[in-house]
Amino acid sequence: MTPVLATILSTLPNEILICFGAGLLIAASLGFAAGYALGKSTPVRNLRRAQKHLQNCYQHVKETLDTACTACSLLEKFPGTILTSDQTRELNSKRTSLLSLINRLVERKNTEPEKTPPVTKQEKKKPQDFPALQWAFQPEHSHLKLPDSSAFEANLEMLLLAGTSTENNSGLLLVQMNQHDQLKERFGIMAPIKFMKTLSRLIMHNVRDEDVICLWKSDTLAILFPGVEVDAGQICAETIRDAIRHHHFRLESNSPEVVVTASLAYLNCVPGDSAELVLERGLHALAQSQKQGRNQLIIQDSHSYEHKQAV
C-alpha cells in the first residue's frame, strides 16, 4: 500500500503537493489552537459551575430560614402555648448556635487575591476621646437600688453609639449568680436579693467612677466599661472574679457562711456592634462559663472565646 501511495504522490504536480502540505499544516495548527483554548477555558467553566452550586446552597439556606421564621410566628400566635423548661433551653441553645454560625459566615472576609482591593496608604485616623456619658439610673430596682433591665438596655445602646461615633472599644461584664432559685428555696425569697446586693458592692469597689452597674436579670448584673480596651477590661473582670471567689457570704453578719458563686463573661464591644448581637454573645459566653464550673470567666473578643480559669 505504501509504495502505491508513494507512486501516486510522485505523479502529482508540485503545486498540488504544496497545497496538500499547507492544508495539513493549517489543520494541525487549528487543532492545537482549539485544544489550547479548550484547556484554558476549563477552569473558568468549573468556577462558574461551583458558583452556581453555591448560589443554590445559599438559596436553600434562605428558604429554610424563612420557613423556620414562619413556623415560629405560628407557634407564637397559637393560643395558650407554654413551652416547658427543657423546650425553652433547647430552643435557646439552637438559637445561639445558629446566630454564631451566621455571624461567622456574614463577617468572613474574602481572601481571593483578584478580588482584594488595592491597598492605599492612608493616614490612620486617630480615635477621638470617649465622651462622658449621662447614664440612665431610672427606673431602678427597689431593693438593690440599681438601674433595672430597661435602664441597662438604654445605657448599652448609648455606650455602643458613642463607641461607634468615636471609633473606640468598650466593655461589658456579665456576672450571673449561680443557684439563684435554690438559694431562694433554702433561705427565703429575700436571700438572693441580699446576696446580689453583696455582689454589687464587691463589684463597685473594683470599677472606675465612670463605669456603671445595672441589673439585667434577677440573677445577673451587667457592668458597662466605656472606652476600655479588651486587655484592661480583662484585668478588671479577673479582679472582680477573684473578689467574689474569696468573699465569705452570709445572710447576716453573725449567720453561718453560705457558698455563693458566679459565672462571668466579659465582652469586647467594637465600633458598629449592636445591642442585640452583644447580648446574644453574652448569653452564649455565660453558658460556656457555667459549663467550665464555678467562678469561671470567659473573655469574648471578635467572636472568639477564651476561658480564664480561676487559679
Backbone as CSV, one residue per row, in Angstrom:
resi,resn,N_x,N_y,N_z,CA_x,CA_y,CA_z,C_x,C_y,C_z
1,MET,0.832,-1.204,0.000,0.000,0.000,0.000,0.861,1.247,0.000
2,THR,1.928,1.241,0.811,2.791,2.420,0.901,3.490,2.710,-0.423
3,PRO,4.047,1.696,-1.154,4.654,2.006,-2.458,3.654,2.567,-3.443
4,VAL,2.439,2.063,-3.399,1.416,2.571,-4.320,1.128,4.032,-4.037
5,LEU,1.000,4.411,-2.718,0.705,5.805,-2.336,1.860,6.700,-2.741
6,ALA,3.079,6.187,-2.585,4.251,6.991,-2.971,4.288,7.206,-4.466
7,THR,3.902,6.169,-5.215,3.884,6.291,-6.686,2.859,7.318,-7.121
8,ILE,1.692,7.297,-6.461,0.626,8.245,-6.836,1.060,9.666,-6.520
9,LEU,1.661,9.887,-5.338,2.090,11.235,-4.953,3.182,11.745,-5.880
10,SER,4.054,10.816,-6.369,5.166,11.263,-7.236,4.671,11.711,-8.595
11,THR,3.456,11.243,-8.967,2.927,11.625,-10.276,2.153,12.930,-10.217
12,LEU,1.872,13.449,-8.980,1.098,14.691,-8.848,1.996,15.894,-9.096
13,PRO,1.419,16.989,-9.589,2.208,18.224,-9.811,2.682,18.780,-8.478
14,ASN,3.763,19.566,-8.541,4.325,20.175,-7.330,3.343,21.138,-6.666
15,GLU,2.514,21.831,-7.437,1.585,22.799,-6.860,0.574,22.094,-5.950
16,ILE,0.108,20.928,-6.417,-0.880,20.200,-5.611,-0.241,19.694,-4.321
17,LEU,1.005,19.219,-4.454,1.687,18.748,-3.262,1.894,19.868,-2.246
18,ILE,2.235,21.047,-2.725,2.443,22.190,-1.821,1.136,22.555,-1.118
19,CYS,0.038,22.549,-1.883,-1.269,22.860,-1.282,-1.664,21.807,-0.247
20,PHE,-1.370,20.556,-0.572,-1.708,19.476,0.373,-0.930,19.622,1.681
21,GLY,0.361,19.939,1.554,1.190,20.134,2.756,0.740,21.323,3.578
22,ALA,0.379,22.407,2.865,-0.097,23.593,3.577,-1.397,23.296,4.310
23,GLY,-2.277,22.495,3.674,-3.541,22.134,4.316,-3.312,21.337,5.579
24,LEU,-2.359,20.377,5.501,-2.044,19.602,6.701,-1.507,20.482,7.829
25,LEU,-0.652,21.449,7.456,-0.083,22.352,8.463,-1.163,23.222,9.107
26,ILE,-2.087,23.722,8.286,-3.177,24.561,8.818,-4.086,23.748,9.727
27,ALA,-4.408,22.505,9.311,-5.281,21.656,10.134,-4.631,21.347,11.485
28,ALA,-3.321,21.049,11.453,-2.628,20.767,12.714,-2.599,21.994,13.617
29,SER,-2.384,23.190,13.003,-2.349,24.426,13.799,-3.703,24.719,14.422
30,LEU,-4.764,24.531,13.612,-6.112,24.771,14.149,-6.442,23.798,15.277
31,GLY,-6.052,22.530,15.113,-6.303,21.548,16.182,-5.581,21.906,17.469
32,PHE,-4.314,22.366,17.327,-3.559,22.751,18.524,-4.198,23.963,19.207
33,ALA,-4.595,24.953,18.390,-5.206,26.168,18.954,-6.516,25.843,19.659
34,ALA,-7.327,24.958,19.036,-8.612,24.595,19.656,-8.385,23.861,20.982
35,GLY,-7.405,22.947,20.991,-7.116,22.220,22.239,-6.611,23.139,23.336
36,TYR,-5.745,24.102,22.944,-5.217,25.046,23.945,-6.332,25.916,24.526
37,ALA,-7.204,26.428,23.629,-8.305,27.283,24.097,-9.266,26.510,24.997
38,LEU,-9.548,25.263,24.614,-10.461,24.447,25.426,-9.873,24.162,26.805
39,GLY,-8.579,23.828,26.832,-7.939,23.560,28.118,-7.861,24.804,28.991
40,LYS,-7.645,25.970,28.364,-7.546,27.210,29.135,-8.877,27.620,29.723
41,SER,-9.979,27.311,29.014,-11.305,27.734,29.484,-11.914,26.759,30.496
42,THR,-11.301,25.572,30.680,-11.864,24.587,31.610,-11.950,25.107,33.042
43,PRO,-10.907,25.729,33.624,-11.041,26.256,34.998,-12.148,27.293,35.129
44,VAL,-12.342,28.105,34.075,-13.406,29.118,34.132,-14.769,28.451,34.205
45,ARG,-14.969,27.405,33.387,-16.243,26.697,33.418,-16.467,26.034,34.771
46,ASN,-15.393,25.426,35.310,-15.534,24.786,36.622,-15.867,25.805,37.707
47,LEU,-15.250,27.001,37.626,-15.537,28.048,38.612,-16.984,28.506,38.517
48,ARG,-17.470,28.680,37.294,-18.868,29.090,37.130,-19.822,28.019,37.648
49,ARG,-19.468,26.755,37.423,-20.306,25.673,37.916,-20.328,25.661,39.451
50,ALA,-19.170,25.879,40.069,-19.105,25.914,41.533,-19.896,27.087,42.097
51,GLN,-19.795,28.249,41.417,-20.556,29.413,41.869,-22.050,29.161,41.789
52,LYS,-22.476,28.453,40.757,-23.903,28.139,40.621,-24.360,27.241,41.768
53,HIS,-23.522,26.240,42.126,-23.873,25.360,43.234,-23.936,26.127,44.549
54,LEU,-22.987,27.066,44.756,-23.002,27.872,45.979,-24.253,28.739,46.048
55,GLN,-24.652,29.288,44.900,-25.858,30.108,44.865,-27.088,29.276,45.213
56,ASN,-27.124,28.035,44.696,-28.245,27.156,45.021,-28.255,26.819,46.507
57,CYS,-27.052,26.610,47.077,-26.952,26.312,48.505,-27.427,27.502,49.336
58,TYR,-27.011,28.717,48.948,-27.463,29.917,49.658,-28.975,30.053,49.595
59,GLN,-29.548,29.804,48.406,-30.992,29.927,48.252,-31.724,28.918,49.136
60,HIS,-31.154,27.718,49.247,-31.768,26.691,50.100,-31.723,27.123,51.571
61,VAL,-30.586,27.672,52.007,-30.470,28.142,53.393,-31.476,29.254,53.656
62,LYS,-31.599,30.189,52.729,-32.525,31.310,52.900,-33.963,30.819,53.003
63,GLU,-34.351,29.901,52.120,-35.725,29.388,52.154,-35.987,28.619,53.456
64,THR,-34.980,27.877,53.937,-35.145,27.144,55.197,-35.338,28.091,56.370
65,LEU,-34.557,29.184,56.398,-34.706,30.176,57.464,-36.069,30.857,57.398
66,ASP,-36.534,31.151,56.184,-37.873,31.747,56.032,-38.943,30.803,56.575
67,THR,-38.789,29.512,56.283,-39.755,28.534,56.793,-39.725,28.467,58.308
68,ALA,-38.511,28.504,58.889,-38.388,28.467,60.350,-39.021,29.696,60.991
69,CYS,-38.830,30.866,60.378,-39.445,32.101,60.900,-40.963,32.008,60.869
70,THR,-41.503,31.481,59.777,-42.951,31.340,59.663,-43.498,30.383,60.714
71,ALA,-42.790,29.263,60.916,-43.231,28.289,61.920,-43.192,28.882,63.329
72,CYS,-42.140,29.627,63.654,-42.053,30.258,64.980,-43.151,31.291,65.167
73,SER,-43.478,32.025,64.087,-44.554,33.012,64.180,-45.896,32.342,64.453
74,LEU,-46.147,31.215,63.799,-47.395,30.486,64.042,-47.442,29.941,65.468
75,LEU,-46.291,29.434,65.948,-46.245,28.907,67.309,-46.493,30.005,68.335
76,GLU,-45.965,31.196,68.049,-46.148,32.312,68.980,-47.613,32.744,69.050
77,LYS,-48.312,32.703,67.910,-49.701,33.155,67.867,-50.682,32.103,68.372
78,PHE,-50.222,30.878,68.532,-51.135,29.824,68.953,-51.587,30.087,70.388
79,PRO,-52.880,30.104,70.654,-53.370,30.465,71.990,-52.976,29.427,73.041
80,GLY,-52.482,29.931,74.166,-52.193,29.063,75.308,-50.926,28.249,75.187
81,THR,-50.030,28.578,74.240,-48.806,27.815,74.079,-47.807,28.187,75.178
82,ILE,-47.395,27.213,75.978,-46.404,27.434,77.023,-45.338,26.353,76.880
83,LEU,-44.097,26.778,76.662,-43.014,25.824,76.487,-42.499,25.356,77.848
84,THR,-42.103,24.110,77.911,-41.505,23.581,79.136,-40.079,24.119,79.277
85,SER,-39.480,23.893,80.436,-38.112,24.363,80.674,-37.128,23.701,79.714
86,ASP,-37.315,22.402,79.465,-36.421,21.693,78.535,-36.573,22.225,77.119
87,GLN,-37.834,22.485,76.707,-38.057,23.021,75.365,-37.457,24.410,75.214
88,THR,-37.617,25.245,76.241,-37.046,26.587,76.197,-35.528,26.527,76.124
89,ARG,-34.930,25.636,76.917,-33.473,25.502,76.920,-32.967,25.008,75.566
90,GLU,-33.701,24.076,74.972,-33.286,23.533,73.672,-33.386,24.594,72.581
91,LEU,-34.505,25.357,72.592,-34.650,26.417,71.585,-33.574,27.477,71.750
92,ASN,-33.268,27.858,72.981,-32.251,28.867,73.216,-30.880,28.388,72.763
93,SER,-30.588,27.106,72.962,-29.309,26.553,72.516,-29.196,26.576,70.994
94,LYS,-30.287,26.182,70.319,-30.259,26.190,68.851,-30.168,27.617,68.318
95,ARG,-30.865,28.561,68.984,-30.805,29.947,68.535,-29.386,30.479,68.655
96,THR,-28.709,30.189,69.778,-27.353,30.679,69.981,-26.386,30.077,68.963
97,SER,-26.513,28.779,68.710,-25.635,28.126,67.734,-25.845,28.685,66.335
98,LEU,-27.124,28.879,65.954,-27.419,29.400,64.621,-26.891,30.811,64.472
99,LEU,-27.068,31.644,65.496,-26.587,33.015,65.425,-25.076,33.060,65.295
100,SER,-24.375,32.194,66.039,-22.920,32.158,65.951,-22.457,31.764,64.555
101,LEU,-23.126,30.768,63.945,-22.756,30.335,62.594,-23.002,31.434,61.570
102,ILE,-24.161,32.105,61.677,-24.482,33.170,60.720,-23.504,34.326,60.864
103,ASN,-23.130,34.662,62.115,-22.166,35.741,62.331,-20.832,35.430,61.653
104,ARG,-20.349,34.191,61.835,-19.068,33.822,61.226,-19.165,33.835,59.706
105,LEU,-20.313,33.434,59.155,-20.485,33.397,57.702,-20.553,34.804,57.123
106,VAL,-21.320,35.674,57.775,-21.514,37.026,57.264,-20.228,37.838,57.353
107,GLU,-19.480,37.669,58.452,-18.322,38.504,58.688,-17.013,37.899,58.173
108,ARG,-17.114,36.743,57.517,-15.901,36.144,56.955,-15.393,36.990,55.797
109,LYS,-14.131,37.314,55.829,-13.572,38.187,54.802,-13.201,37.385,53.555
110,ASN,-13.332,38.042,52.403,-12.967,37.419,51.140,-11.461,37.484,50.967
111,THR,-10.824,36.329,50.792,-9.363,36.282,50.708,-8.861,36.014,49.298
112,GLU,-9.737,36.063,48.288,-9.291,35.812,46.919,-8.444,36.995,46.456
113,PRO,-7.210,36.745,45.956,-6.302,37.844,45.608,-6.886,38.771,44.558
114,GLU,-7.564,38.199,43.514,-8.039,39.060,42.434,-9.188,39.955,42.863
115,LYS,-9.855,39.623,43.993,-10.963,40.442,44.450,-10.572,41.350,45.606
116,THR,-9.323,41.248,46.046,-8.870,42.093,47.142,-8.576,43.490,46.617
117,PRO,-9.228,44.511,47.164,-8.991,45.855,46.651,-7.557,46.283,46.914
118,PRO,-6.993,47.097,46.034,-5.612,47.544,46.223,-5.463,48.330,47.518
119,VAL,-4.332,48.096,48.173,-4.077,48.764,49.439,-3.573,50.170,49.169
120,THR,-4.238,51.121,49.709,-3.841,52.519,49.554,-3.360,53.037,50.897
121,LYS,-2.269,53.721,50.862,-1.710,54.262,52.084,-2.541,55.455,52.532
122,GLN,-3.131,55.318,53.680,-3.933,56.385,54.251,-3.439,56.663,55.666
123,GLU,-3.548,57.891,56.014,-3.169,58.265,57.367,-4.155,57.670,58.352
124,LYS,-3.650,56.948,59.347,-4.512,56.284,60.314,-5.294,57.318,61.116
125,LYS,-6.603,57.093,61.135,-7.467,58.021,61.842,-7.335,57.818,63.343
126,LYS,-7.012,58.884,64.028,-6.829,58.800,65.473,-8.188,58.770,66.158
127,PRO,-8.427,57.768,67.004,-9.720,57.718,67.691,-9.927,58.947,68.570
128,GLN,-11.156,59.390,68.623,-11.495,60.517,69.470,-11.595,60.064,70.919
129,ASP,-11.479,61.036,71.822,-11.658,60.715,73.235,-13.096,60.280,73.480
130,PHE,-13.247,59.278,74.340,-14.588,58.775,74.629,-15.339,59.831,75.442
131,PRO,-16.544,60.178,75.031,-17.275,61.245,75.730,-17.777,60.783,77.096
132,ALA,-17.980,61.731,77.971,-18.587,61.429,79.274,-20.074,61.155,79.057
133,LEU,-20.528,60.002,79.505,-21.913,59.584,79.262,-22.802,59.933,80.449
134,GLN,-24.008,60.345,80.141,-25.005,60.608,81.173,-25.846,59.342,81.344
135,TRP,-25.436,58.482,82.273,-26.099,57.195,82.439,-27.547,57.364,82.885
136,ALA,-28.356,56.409,82.459,-29.755,56.359,82.910,-29.815,55.506,84.179
137,PHE,-30.194,56.120,85.301,-30.283,55.402,86.572,-31.723,55.049,86.945
138,GLN,-32.658,55.509,86.144,-34.074,55.216,86.375,-34.658,54.551,85.136
139,PRO,-35.607,53.631,85.325,-36.098,53.100,86.605,-35.058,52.200,87.281
140,GLU,-35.164,52.072,88.605,-34.220,51.272,89.355,-34.942,50.171,90.125
141,HIS,-34.190,49.146,90.464,-34.722,48.046,91.267,-34.941,48.543,92.691
142,SER,-36.104,48.270,93.240,-36.479,48.861,94.521,-35.585,48.394,95.664
143,HIS,-35.133,47.145,95.634,-34.327,46.619,96.731,-32.824,46.824,96.510
144,LEU,-32.364,46.601,95.298,-30.932,46.714,95.029,-30.481,48.148,94.788
145,LYS,-31.432,49.035,94.464,-31.101,50.426,94.166,-30.111,50.529,92.994
146,LEU,-30.326,49.682,92.003,-29.529,49.700,90.787,-30.437,49.925,89.586
147,PRO,-29.919,50.517,88.500,-30.729,50.631,87.278,-31.219,49.255,86.840
148,ASP,-32.518,49.172,86.501,-33.081,47.866,86.151,-32.800,47.533,84.689
149,SER,-33.462,46.484,84.187,-33.145,45.980,82.846,-33.427,46.999,81.751
150,SER,-34.520,47.753,81.870,-34.826,48.744,80.831,-33.789,49.862,80.827
151,ALA,-33.354,50.303,82.024,-32.306,51.319,82.087,-30.987,50.763,81.556
152,PHE,-30.697,49.489,81.847,-29.471,48.872,81.340,-29.456,48.845,79.814
153,GLU,-30.565,48.462,79.206,-30.615,48.405,77.746,-30.421,49.785,77.131
154,ALA,-30.993,50.818,77.773,-30.794,52.184,77.280,-29.330,52.595,77.417
155,ASN,-28.698,52.234,78.535,-27.289,52.564,78.741,-26.392,51.821,77.745
156,LEU,-26.723,50.573,77.457,-25.932,49.801,76.494,-26.014,50.422,75.104
157,GLU,-27.209,50.811,74.690,-27.374,51.469,73.389,-26.536,52.746,73.322
158,MET,-26.567,53.540,74.388,-25.805,54.784,74.428,-24.308,54.512,74.363
159,LEU,-23.856,53.485,75.078,-22.441,53.123,75.065,-21.973,52.723,73.669
160,LEU,-22.764,51.886,72.986,-22.371,51.410,71.659,-22.390,52.530,70.624
161,LEU,-23.367,53.418,70.711,-23.417,54.558,69.787,-22.211,55.468,69.975
162,ALA,-21.850,55.722,71.232,-20.684,56.564,71.493,-19.407,55.896,70.995
163,GLY,-19.304,54.578,71.173,-18.128,53.864,70.685,-18.010,53.891,69.174
164,THR,-19.146,53.777,68.487,-19.135,53.821,67.025,-18.756,55.204,66.510
165,SER,-19.302,56.246,67.116,-19.048,57.610,66.640,-17.616,58.062,66.907
166,THR,-16.969,57.526,67.941,-15.605,57.935,68.280,-14.558,56.892,67.917
167,GLU,-14.977,55.766,67.314,-14.063,54.683,66.930,-13.301,54.132,68.143
168,ASN,-14.034,53.913,69.242,-13.432,53.381,70.464,-14.098,52.072,70.857
169,ASN,-13.323,51.211,71.508,-13.869,49.985,72.082,-14.399,50.251,73.484
170,SER,-15.305,49.410,73.917,-15.827,49.458,75.277,-15.975,48.028,75.775
171,GLY,-16.393,47.887,77.031,-16.521,46.550,77.596,-17.840,46.354,78.314
172,LEU,-18.275,45.103,78.342,-19.479,44.712,79.087,-19.155,43.445,79.863
173,LEU,-19.336,43.502,81.180,-19.114,42.333,82.034,-20.452,41.869,82.587
174,LEU,-20.772,40.597,82.371,-21.976,39.989,82.905,-21.593,39.060,84.052
175,VAL,-22.242,39.245,85.196,-21.976,38.439,86.383,-23.284,37.767,86.790
176,GLN,-23.363,36.472,86.578,-24.587,35.707,86.874,-24.387,34.879,88.143
177,MET,-25.218,35.143,89.149,-25.131,34.393,90.398,-25.677,32.985,90.176
178,ASN,-24.911,31.984,90.572,-25.328,30.595,90.388,-26.337,30.176,91.455
179,GLN,-27.137,29.168,91.108,-28.092,28.562,92.055,-29.060,29.595,92.648
180,HIS,-29.537,30.506,91.823,-30.416,31.568,92.310,-31.700,31.000,92.911
181,ASP,-32.353,30.109,92.190,-33.619,29.544,92.678,-33.408,28.650,93.893
182,GLN,-32.302,27.910,93.918,-32.037,27.045,95.063,-31.792,27.856,96.328
183,LEU,-31.118,28.990,96.201,-30.896,29.860,97.365,-32.218,30.416,97.884
184,LYS,-33.128,30.709,96.970,-34.445,31.205,97.384,-35.211,30.128,98.149
185,GLU,-35.136,28.894,97.661,-35.843,27.797,98.334,-35.239,27.495,99.704
186,ARG,-33.930,27.598,99.842,-33.265,27.249,101.108,-33.396,28.335,102.168
187,PHE,-33.262,29.608,101.753,-33.150,30.681,102.736,-34.275,31.716,102.653
188,GLY,-35.208,31.556,101.730,-36.304,32.508,101.650,-36.187,33.419,100.440
189,ILE,-37.287,34.115,100.145,-37.383,34.897,98.916,-36.412,36.067,98.883
190,MET,-36.045,36.613,100.055,-35.168,37.772,100.095,-33.685,37.396,100.075
191,ALA,-33.363,36.132,100.258,-31.955,35.727,100.324,-31.192,36.046,99.033
192,PRO,-31.702,35.679,97.844,-30.943,36.006,96.630,-30.731,37.508,96.456
193,ILE,-31.714,38.310,96.868,-31.570,39.756,96.738,-30.436,40.265,97.635
194,LYS,-30.339,39.726,98.860,-29.257,40.125,99.756,-27.894,39.734,99.182
195,PHE,-27.818,38.540,98.606,-26.547,38.118,98.022,-26.206,38.945,96.778
196,MET,-27.224,39.305,95.983,-26.989,40.159,94.818,-26.496,41.542,95.254
197,LYS,-27.024,42.028,96.365,-26.569,43.318,96.884,-25.106,43.229,97.303
198,THR,-24.721,42.108,97.914,-23.324,41.918,98.279,-22.441,41.858,97.043
199,LEU,-22.898,41.155,96.009,-22.144,41.096,94.750,-21.946,42.484,94.158
200,SER,-22.998,43.287,94.162,-22.895,44.627,93.586,-21.905,45.487,94.362
201,ARG,-21.850,45.329,95.701,-20.881,46.099,96.493,-19.455,45.657,96.187
202,LEU,-19.244,44.340,96.039,-17.918,43.852,95.679,-17.464,44.414,94.340
203,ILE,-18.394,44.451,93.399,-18.063,44.969,92.066,-17.788,46.464,92.130
204,MET,-18.579,47.184,92.895,-18.462,48.635,92.976,-17.082,49.053,93.472
205,HIS,-16.467,48.250,94.340,-15.147,48.579,94.874,-14.033,48.318,93.864
206,ASN,-14.346,47.695,92.719,-13.316,47.314,91.751,-13.546,47.889,90.365
207,VAL,-14.359,48.934,90.237,-14.580,49.592,88.945,-14.274,51.080,89.076
208,ARG,-14.234,51.767,87.946,-13.944,53.196,87.930,-15.214,54.005,88.209
209,ASP,-15.023,55.284,88.452,-16.171,56.159,88.705,-17.051,56.299,87.465
210,GLU,-16.451,56.221,86.270,-17.223,56.398,85.040,-17.947,55.129,84.597
211,ASP,-17.699,54.003,85.249,-18.401,52.762,84.926,-19.747,52.728,85.652
212,VAL,-20.649,51.884,85.186,-21.976,51.800,85.799,-22.380,50.336,85.949
213,ILE,-23.048,50.038,87.060,-23.534,48.689,87.361,-25.053,48.698,87.235
214,CYS,-25.594,47.726,86.492,-27.038,47.617,86.287,-27.490,46.190,86.592
215,LEU,-28.773,46.047,86.775,-29.374,44.722,86.933,-30.016,44.344,85.600
216,TRP,-29.465,43.319,84.955,-30.029,42.900,83.672,-31.165,41.905,83.889
217,LYS,-30.901,40.868,84.680,-31.919,39.885,85.028,-31.900,39.698,86.538
218,SER,-32.861,38.937,87.057,-32.951,38.780,88.512,-31.695,38.167,89.101
219,ASP,-30.935,37.399,88.297,-29.725,36.751,88.799,-28.460,37.248,88.119
220,THR,-28.553,38.313,87.312,-27.405,38.748,86.506,-27.189,40.253,86.612
221,LEU,-25.967,40.629,86.964,-25.556,42.031,86.978,-24.784,42.326,85.700
222,ALA,-24.902,43.557,85.205,-24.203,43.984,83.994,-23.404,45.239,84.301
223,ILE,-22.113,45.217,83.992,-21.239,46.358,84.253,-20.737,46.886,82.920
224,LEU,-20.929,48.178,82.674,-20.524,48.812,81.424,-19.230,49.583,81.641
225,PHE,-18.243,49.340,80.750,-16.937,49.999,80.824,-16.742,50.851,79.565
226,PRO,-17.024,52.136,79.601,-16.861,52.965,78.401,-15.397,53.220,78.066
227,GLY,-15.060,53.105,76.770,-13.724,53.436,76.294,-12.621,52.559,76.826
228,VAL,-12.878,51.274,77.049,-11.882,50.354,77.616,-11.488,49.325,76.565
229,GLU,-10.182,49.124,76.393,-9.694,48.077,75.505,-9.815,46.719,76.193
230,VAL,-9.724,45.667,75.389,-10.008,44.331,75.904,-9.017,43.911,76.987
231,ASP,-7.746,44.305,76.877,-6.763,43.899,77.888,-7.087,44.503,79.251
232,ALA,-7.392,45.811,79.266,-7.728,46.466,80.530,-9.033,45.924,81.087
233,GLY,-10.015,45.671,80.219,-11.285,45.111,80.679,-11.122,43.718,81.251
234,GLN,-10.241,42.931,80.635,-9.995,41.570,81.135,-9.388,41.606,82.537
235,ILE,-8.447,42.525,82.773,-7.827,42.642,84.102,-8.877,42.998,85.152
236,CYS,-9.754,43.938,84.812,-10.800,44.335,85.747,-11.759,43.171,86.009
237,ALA,-12.108,42.420,84.958,-13.009,41.277,85.116,-12.391,40.209,86.009
238,GLU,-11.099,39.956,85.852,-10.437,38.958,86.698,-10.369,39.421,88.146
239,THR,-10.185,40.720,88.354,-10.164,41.256,89.716,-11.515,41.065,90.393
240,ILE,-12.583,41.331,89.650,-13.933,41.147,90.198,-14.200,39.673,90.475
241,ARG,-13.790,38.798,89.569,-13.966,37.360,89.781,-13.265,36.898,91.055
242,ASP,-12.030,37.377,91.276,-11.279,36.986,92.468,-11.930,37.527,93.739
243,ALA,-12.485,38.744,93.661,-13.153,39.316,94.830,-14.367,38.469,95.227
244,ILE,-15.098,37.963,94.241,-16.258,37.107,94.528,-15.804,35.763,95.083
245,ARG,-14.754,35.204,94.511,-14.262,33.889,94.943,-13.855,33.881,96.411
246,HIS,-13.201,34.955,96.851,-12.608,34.957,98.190,-13.508,35.605,99.240
247,HIS,-14.701,36.011,98.860,-15.588,36.652,99.834,-16.379,35.582,100.604
248,HIS,-16.613,35.830,101.885,-17.405,34.929,102.722,-18.830,35.482,102.795
249,PHE,-19.742,34.849,102.089,-21.122,35.319,102.006,-21.912,34.849,103.234
250,ARG,-22.655,35.773,103.813,-23.537,35.471,104.945,-24.819,36.281,104.794
251,LEU,-25.939,35.675,105.213,-27.199,36.419,105.197,-27.167,37.560,106.207
252,GLU,-26.643,37.292,107.365,-26.457,38.304,108.409,-25.010,38.238,108.881
253,SER,-24.578,39.268,109.567,-23.177,39.338,109.984,-22.789,38.189,110.910
254,ASN,-23.757,37.683,111.684,-23.452,36.613,112.637,-23.992,35.249,112.200
255,SER,-24.493,35.142,110.969,-25.051,33.869,110.490,-23.964,33.035,109.827
256,PRO,-24.201,31.721,109.638,-23.185,30.853,109.027,-22.873,31.264,107.590
257,GLU,-21.711,30.875,107.144,-21.299,31.206,105.772,-22.096,30.383,104.766
258,VAL,-22.448,31.014,103.653,-23.192,30.374,102.563,-22.314,30.398,101.313
259,VAL,-22.241,29.264,100.626,-21.453,29.186,99.384,-22.229,29.871,98.262
260,VAL,-21.693,30.974,97.772,-22.288,31.714,96.655,-21.217,31.870,95.583
261,THR,-21.532,31.452,94.380,-20.590,31.544,93.265,-21.253,32.257,92.102
262,ALA,-20.447,32.548,91.087,-20.963,33.285,89.927,-20.286,32.792,88.657
263,SER,-20.961,33.011,87.542,-20.393,32.785,86.219,-20.198,34.151,85.569
264,LEU,-19.020,34.391,84.990,-18.696,35.709,84.455,-18.355,35.631,82.977
265,ALA,-18.759,36.663,82.246,-18.444,36.758,80.823,-18.134,38.212,80.494
266,TYR,-16.923,38.454,79.953,-16.533,39.800,79.540,-16.581,39.875,78.019
267,LEU,-17.266,40.910,77.493,-17.417,41.066,76.058,-16.766,42.368,75.607
268,ASN,-15.923,42.256,74.589,-15.313,43.440,73.985,-16.265,43.995,72.940
269,CYS,-16.727,45.235,73.131,-17.680,45.872,72.220,-16.910,46.791,71.278
270,VAL,-16.973,46.518,69.989,-16.223,47.280,68.991,-17.153,48.211,68.240
271,PRO,-16.609,49.245,67.571,-17.459,50.157,66.798,-18.315,49.396,65.783
272,GLY,-19.592,49.716,65.743,-20.517,49.059,64.825,-21.317,47.941,65.454
273,ASP,-20.981,47.530,66.680,-21.742,46.478,67.353,-23.158,46.960,67.655
274,SER,-24.106,46.034,67.636,-25.485,46.327,68.020,-25.766,45.684,69.370
275,ALA,-26.709,46.266,70.106,-27.033,45.755,71.435,-27.547,44.324,71.362
276,GLU,-28.343,44.022,70.351,-28.920,42.682,70.237,-27.840,41.621,70.075
277,LEU,-26.868,41.885,69.196,-25.812,40.897,68.972,-24.894,40.787,70.181
278,VAL,-24.627,41.911,70.843,-23.774,41.875,72.033,-24.405,41.009,73.116
279,LEU,-25.711,41.175,73.344,-26.383,40.398,74.378,-26.488,38.925,73.993
280,GLU,-26.660,38.637,72.709,-26.678,37.242,72.268,-25.321,36.580,72.526
281,ARG,-24.250,37.310,72.229,-22.915,36.769,72.510,-22.712,36.613,74.005
282,GLY,-23.296,37.541,74.783,-23.182,37.442,76.230,-23.848,36.199,76.782
283,LEU,-25.035,35.875,76.270,-25.724,34.662,76.716,-24.901,33.418,76.392
284,HIS,-24.315,33.411,75.210,-23.519,32.256,74.801,-22.271,32.140,75.669
285,ALA,-21.629,33.268,75.973,-20.429,33.237,76.803,-20.753,32.811,78.235
286,LEU,-21.896,33.269,78.770,-22.301,32.849,80.110,-22.556,31.343,80.154
287,ALA,-23.176,30.824,79.107,-23.423,29.377,79.054,-22.107,28.603,79.063
288,GLN,-21.109,29.099,78.333,-19.808,28.439,78.331,-19.137,28.541,79.700
289,SER,-19.292,29.694,80.368,-18.715,29.859,81.695,-19.318,28.873,82.690
290,GLN,-20.629,28.666,82.612,-21.295,27.716,83.507,-20.808,26.297,83.277
291,LYS,-20.535,25.954,82.032,-20.049,24.603,81.728,-18.662,24.359,82.330
292,GLN,-17.861,25.427,82.457,-16.499,25.269,82.968,-16.471,25.077,84.478
293,GLY,-17.528,25.468,85.184,-17.548,25.312,86.634,-17.905,26.610,87.325
294,ARG,-17.598,26.688,88.644,-17.960,27.859,89.434,-16.871,28.925,89.359
295,ASN,-17.337,30.189,89.391,-16.446,31.352,89.402,-15.457,31.327,88.232
296,GLN,-15.949,30.919,87.072,-15.121,30.902,85.866,-15.433,32.141,85.024
297,LEU,-14.439,32.553,84.236,-14.550,33.768,83.429,-14.282,33.437,81.960
298,ILE,-15.161,33.916,81.084,-14.987,33.774,79.642,-14.763,35.166,79.048
299,ILE,-13.693,35.313,78.266,-13.412,36.565,77.560,-13.845,36.379,76.112
300,GLN,-14.758,37.230,75.638,-15.274,37.118,74.282,-14.798,38.330,73.484
301,ASP,-13.974,38.075,72.476,-13.423,39.164,71.663,-13.389,38.723,70.211
302,SER,-14.016,39.528,69.335,-14.020,39.241,67.890,-14.530,37.837,67.597
303,HIS,-15.593,37.436,68.266,-16.280,36.156,68.045,-15.410,34.950,68.403
304,SER,-14.391,35.174,69.216,-13.615,34.064,69.759,-13.759,34.095,71.274
305,TYR,-13.709,32.917,71.874,-13.934,32.792,73.316,-12.682,32.232,73.969
306,GLU,-12.266,32.867,75.071,-11.102,32.414,75.821,-11.505,32.189,77.267
307,HIS,-11.189,31.002,77.765,-11.531,30.660,79.133,-10.405,31.075,80.059
308,LYS,-10.740,31.923,81.062,-9.783,32.328,82.078,-10.096,31.544,83.349
309,GLN,-9.335,30.502,83.576,-9.593,29.621,84.702,-9.163,30.274,86.000
310,ALA,-9.966,30.062,87.036,-9.626,30.572,88.359,-8.425,29.817,88.905
311,VAL,-7.428,30.561,89.398,-6.210,29.957,89.914,-6.256,29.993,91.444
